[in-house]
């Protein structure tokens, strides 16, 4: 087993190495505690920190922990876990190949554990879709020839650029903001590596989740349960800033409906819906306006409670309760098929957002405005 395969376990060559050595994963998960521990670390770190944890020096442990981690992700089977795991593995790979491409001494070495750009392009069948071009940059002093540097840039076929940039945030990735010419899109080296990171992410997501043989599933049930526990307490809120009530989990739809009817909510229910609304991007004014229809509405107290939950007047920024907590308080109602396999209301909402057509995602705030105007009706 080569170190390069441990550093980049998504490579076809790495997969072939595991396959040709006839590695029996059932035996590995039953007998090799170090591999299982590293696999669990990869998944938990992906959920908690968006990373894959510290790589092991033992090439075998590091390489085999990757397929075992994929087994764990498949056993849990949550969309949000798959996405976070793939992003974390891709981010780790991108950090490594950025370092490898900067270290020309290592790349020239026969013992190199890194990759060259040509290797990456070939790995994803992109050799013909990416062409290197040279652009000249001046030193900023009068435009003379002194200090002129040559910066490497690239042109990527638009048919390749569009799918790889589809999940990237920022106006700079929109095709309308690129100088499209002859069916190609200009990118600099850093941007090309970002596109390659997305290619890695897509490959890692491929085939997840998959059916896990019963002996392997049984051997890893304790670790899978640990991942479920971490996922159930996960604060999934910082990546969402979209309010589409039609996509809310049933429990939050029911609580929101009670608010809009002016009904009184017990403290735990009020906390749950308020934490959920702050978590998906609603500000204090918007949330306070929702409660105005209640006959016992008190603006000062409602504002104080909302600011406290969102962490403005407290040391803690509160997350919505998990599904287990919602159930224990009697707030888990109208369960649907997705609820049966989702551990947290935010995981439900994130998956519904992921599955929705972007053209159909109309944030209610864009319709009624921020606060005040039209806010009486709130999200409907």
PyMOL commands that set and color helices and strands:
alter all, ss='L'
color gray80, all
select helices_A, chain A and resi 3-7+12-20+25-31+33-49+59-76+79-102+104-108+117-123+158-165+171-173+175-177+189-205+214-219+221-232+237-239+245-247+250-260+267-279+284-291+299-309+323-328+339-341+345-355+358-360+364-368
alter helices_A, ss='H'
color red, helices_A
select strands_A, chain A and resi 130-137+149-157+184-188
alter strands_A, ss='S'
color yellow, strands_A
deselect
rebuild
show_as cartoon
